Amino acid sequence: NNEMVDEPTFSFKRASPVSTCLDDKDFQQYLDKWSLRETLKLLKFTFTGEFRPYQFQPFLKAFITNPDVLSEWKVLKDVRGTWGIPGQIDKVIDVETHEIPSTALSMEFFDKLYEAGILRENGSIKACMPEYLDSGLEINNELTKALLLEDSENFDVFRKDERAELLFQLFSLLVIGGPLNQYEDSIGPYFDITRALYKDCVSVAKNSSTQKLHVTSQVFSITAVKGWDSIFPHPDHHQNRCYVCVSQSKRTVTLLYNAWCGD
């Protein structure tokens, strides 16, 4: 009887050495400016056990209840900047999660921004009249407008399925930034750090028969853990991120976490 498949067992430990793009001094200056340096975290772990895509739920539960993971992973507990463990291992009932598509292979994904006139040929970002959102964000350029405002003329430059892509999600995280974000006038730094983050999160391989590259990692977004308090001070904010990126071929798990810490 194949239905009674034993739940696989997994073990995890912090990968070493682990430098990520967040350790880059130049990048840190930008993340400071964008008000993300304190809240954006990237952790890497190795794992043993057979990860099966259709059994991702037990894998994620094993991951977030692993003592080695919990000794490294801290979440923002309140907007004053208090960090702490996400919760008690024995309290976890269930993980609320969905898969994040990660099929994009290059930054050409964003070429439409030039075609739509949001970016000029030299990479400068087109400015607009400042607008303030209820969430406390100021919008002063066409790029942020296209990312955030559903009634903006450029909102549909990216289709719904493209907006779901990990590459888009990382890019919009950086561009929109944190509560004290200072925007860039030029796209370069956003592209550079988006590319570096994406490379840290996913593995790529070449198909031996077609010679085409494809992403081999699977990425899951954790929105909540039943049995724990919220892993974000503002549970529904669009700048929250908790991505678990699994590479079976490299036996690594990369955890990307960001929490909005404004009022």
C-alpha positions as CSV (number, residue, x, y, z in Angstrom):
1,N,0.0,0.0,0.0
2,N,1.8,3.1,-1.3
3,E,-0.5,5.5,0.5
4,M,1.2,5.0,3.9
5,V,4.4,6.7,3.0
6,D,6.6,7.3,6.0
7,E,7.3,11.0,6.6
8,P,10.9,11.6,5.7
9,T,13.3,12.7,8.4
10,F,15.6,15.6,8.0
11,S,18.4,17.2,9.8
12,F,19.7,20.8,9.3
13,K,22.8,22.7,10.3
14,R,24.2,26.2,9.6
15,A,26.2,26.2,6.4
16,S,29.8,27.2,6.7
17,P,31.5,29.3,5.7
18,V,28.5,31.5,4.8
19,S,29.1,34.8,3.3
20,T,26.1,36.1,1.5
21,C,25.6,39.3,-0.6
22,L,24.4,41.0,2.6
23,D,28.0,40.9,3.8
24,D,29.1,43.1,0.9
25,K,30.2,46.5,2.3
26,D,29.0,48.4,-0.7
27,F,25.6,46.7,-0.6
28,Q,25.3,47.4,3.1
29,Q,25.6,51.2,2.4
30,Y,22.6,50.9,0.0
31,L,20.6,48.7,2.4
32,D,21.2,51.3,5.1
33,K,19.9,54.0,2.7
34,W,16.9,52.0,1.9
35,S,16.2,51.3,5.5
36,L,16.5,47.5,5.1
37,R,19.8,46.7,6.6
38,E,18.5,46.1,10.1
39,T,15.5,44.0,9.1
40,L,16.7,42.0,6.1
41,K,18.3,38.6,7.0
42,L,19.7,35.8,4.9
43,L,20.6,32.5,6.5
44,K,22.0,29.4,4.9
45,F,21.8,25.8,6.1
46,T,22.7,22.4,4.8
47,F,20.4,19.4,5.2
48,T,20.4,15.7,5.0
49,G,17.3,13.7,3.9
50,E,15.5,13.4,0.7
51,F,13.5,16.5,-0.1
52,R,10.5,15.6,-2.3
53,P,8.6,18.6,-3.8
54,Y,5.2,17.1,-3.1
55,Q,6.1,16.6,0.5
56,F,7.3,20.1,1.2
57,Q,5.0,20.5,4.3
58,P,6.8,18.0,6.5
59,F,10.1,19.4,5.2
60,L,9.2,23.0,6.2
61,K,7.8,21.9,9.6
62,A,11.1,20.0,10.3
63,F,13.0,23.0,9.2
64,I,11.4,25.6,11.4
65,T,11.3,23.2,14.4
66,N,15.0,22.3,14.1
67,P,17.0,23.6,17.1
68,D,20.0,24.6,14.9
69,V,17.7,26.6,12.7
70,L,16.0,28.3,15.7
71,S,19.3,29.2,17.3
72,E,20.1,31.2,14.2
73,W,16.7,32.5,13.0
74,K,15.4,35.6,14.9
75,V,12.3,37.5,14.0
76,L,11.2,41.0,14.7
77,K,8.9,41.0,17.7
78,D,7.8,44.6,17.7
79,V,8.3,47.8,15.8
80,R,10.8,49.1,18.4
81,G,13.3,46.7,16.9
82,T,13.2,43.9,19.5
83,W,14.4,40.6,18.0
84,G,13.6,37.1,19.4
85,I,13.1,33.5,18.6
86,P,10.0,32.9,16.4
87,G,8.4,30.5,18.8
88,Q,8.6,27.3,20.8
89,I,9.4,24.1,18.9
90,D,6.6,22.0,20.6
91,K,4.0,24.6,19.9
92,V,4.1,24.3,16.1
93,I,0.8,22.9,14.7
94,D,1.1,23.8,11.1
95,V,3.0,26.0,8.6
96,E,0.9,28.3,6.4
97,T,2.8,28.4,3.1
98,H,2.6,28.6,-0.6
99,E,5.1,28.1,-3.4
100,I,6.8,31.0,-5.0
101,P,7.6,30.5,-8.7
102,S,11.3,31.0,-9.6
103,T,11.6,30.5,-13.3
104,A,13.2,33.8,-14.3
105,L,16.8,33.4,-15.4
106,S,18.1,36.8,-16.1
107,M,17.6,40.5,-15.4
108,E,16.1,40.8,-18.9
109,F,12.9,40.1,-17.0
110,F,12.9,43.9,-16.2
111,D,13.5,45.2,-19.8
112,K,9.9,46.2,-19.9
113,L,10.7,49.0,-17.5
114,Y,12.6,50.7,-20.3
115,E,10.0,49.9,-22.9
116,A,7.3,51.5,-20.7
117,G,9.4,54.6,-20.2
118,I,9.7,54.0,-16.4
119,L,13.4,53.8,-16.8
120,R,15.3,56.0,-19.3
121,E,18.0,54.5,-21.5
122,N,20.8,55.7,-19.1
123,G,19.1,53.9,-16.2
124,S,17.6,56.9,-14.5
125,I,14.2,56.4,-12.9
126,K,11.4,58.7,-14.0
127,A,10.2,61.0,-11.2
128,C,6.6,61.8,-10.4
129,M,4.6,64.0,-8.1
130,P,5.0,62.7,-4.5
131,E,2.1,60.7,-3.2
132,Y,1.6,59.3,0.3
133,L,0.1,55.9,1.1
134,D,-1.8,54.9,4.2
135,S,1.0,52.5,5.0
136,G,3.4,55.4,5.5
137,L,5.2,55.1,2.2
138,E,6.0,58.0,0.0
139,I,5.9,57.4,-3.7
140,N,8.0,59.9,-5.7
141,N,8.9,58.0,-8.9
142,E,7.2,56.0,-11.7
143,L,8.9,52.8,-10.7
144,T,7.5,52.6,-7.2
145,K,4.1,53.7,-8.6
146,A,4.2,50.8,-11.1
147,L,5.1,48.4,-8.3
148,L,2.5,49.5,-5.8
149,L,-0.4,51.4,-7.2
150,E,-3.0,49.2,-8.9
151,D,-4.6,52.2,-10.5
152,S,-1.4,53.5,-12.0
153,E,-1.1,53.4,-15.8
154,N,2.0,51.2,-15.5
155,F,0.7,48.7,-13.0
156,D,0.0,46.1,-15.7
157,V,3.5,46.3,-17.2
158,F,4.1,43.1,-15.2
159,R,1.4,40.4,-15.4
160,K,0.1,38.8,-12.3
161,D,2.2,35.6,-12.8
162,E,5.3,37.8,-13.3
163,R,4.6,39.7,-10.1
164,A,4.5,36.3,-8.2
165,E,8.1,35.5,-9.4
166,L,10.8,35.4,-6.7
167,L,12.9,37.8,-8.8
168,F,10.1,40.4,-8.9
169,Q,9.5,39.9,-5.2
170,L,13.1,40.6,-4.3
171,F,13.3,43.6,-6.6
172,S,10.1,45.2,-5.2
173,L,11.3,44.5,-1.7
174,L,14.5,46.6,-2.4
175,V,12.9,49.4,-4.4
176,I,10.0,50.0,-1.9
177,G,12.4,49.5,1.0
178,G,11.8,50.2,4.7
179,P,10.1,53.0,6.7
180,L,12.9,55.5,6.2
181,N,13.7,54.6,2.6
182,Q,15.7,57.1,0.5
183,Y,15.1,56.2,-3.1
184,E,17.8,55.9,-5.7
185,D,17.6,58.1,-8.8
186,S,19.2,55.4,-11.0
187,I,18.3,51.7,-11.3
188,G,21.8,50.3,-11.1
189,P,22.1,49.5,-7.4
190,Y,18.6,47.9,-7.3
191,F,19.5,45.6,-10.2
192,D,22.9,44.7,-8.7
193,I,21.5,43.7,-5.3
194,T,18.4,42.0,-6.7
195,R,20.7,39.9,-8.9
196,A,23.0,39.0,-6.0
197,L,20.1,38.1,-3.7
198,Y,18.5,35.9,-6.3
199,K,21.8,34.1,-6.8
200,D,22.1,33.6,-3.1
201,C,18.5,32.2,-3.0
202,V,18.4,29.8,-6.0
203,S,20.6,27.3,-7.8
204,V,20.7,27.0,-11.6
205,A,21.7,24.0,-13.7
206,K,22.0,23.3,-17.4
207,N,19.7,20.7,-19.0
208,S,22.1,18.2,-20.6
209,S,19.9,17.5,-23.6
210,T,18.7,21.1,-24.4
211,Q,21.7,23.0,-23.0
212,K,19.2,25.4,-21.5
213,L,19.6,26.8,-18.0
214,H,16.8,26.4,-15.5
215,V,16.3,27.1,-11.8
216,T,16.6,23.9,-9.8
217,S,15.5,25.3,-6.4
218,Q,12.0,25.4,-5.0
219,V,11.0,28.4,-3.0
220,F,8.2,28.6,-0.4
221,S,6.8,31.6,1.3
222,I,5.8,31.2,5.0
223,T,3.1,33.6,6.0
224,A,2.3,32.3,9.4
225,V,3.0,29.4,11.8
226,K,0.0,28.1,13.6
227,G,0.8,27.8,17.3
228,W,3.2,30.7,17.2
229,D,2.6,34.5,17.5
230,S,3.0,36.3,14.2
231,I,6.5,36.2,12.8
232,F,6.0,39.8,11.7
233,P,5.0,42.9,13.8
234,H,2.7,43.9,11.0
235,P,1.4,40.6,9.7
236,D,-0.2,41.8,6.5
237,H,2.3,44.4,5.3
238,H,3.5,43.9,1.7
239,Q,7.1,44.3,2.7
240,N,7.2,41.2,4.9
241,R,9.1,38.3,3.4
242,C,9.8,34.9,4.7
243,Y,11.2,32.7,2.0
244,V,12.6,29.2,2.3
245,C,14.6,28.3,-0.8
246,V,15.4,24.6,-1.1
247,S,18.1,23.2,-3.4
248,Q,18.0,19.4,-3.4
249,S,21.0,19.2,-5.6
250,K,23.2,21.3,-3.3
251,R,21.5,20.1,-0.1
252,T,21.1,23.7,1.0
253,V,18.2,25.8,2.4
254,T,18.4,29.5,2.3
255,L,16.1,31.5,4.5
256,L,15.3,35.1,3.6
257,Y,13.5,37.2,6.1
258,N,12.4,40.8,6.2
259,A,9.8,42.4,8.4
260,W,8.3,45.9,8.1
261,C,9.0,47.8,11.2
262,G,7.3,51.1,10.7
263,D,4.2,52.3,12.5
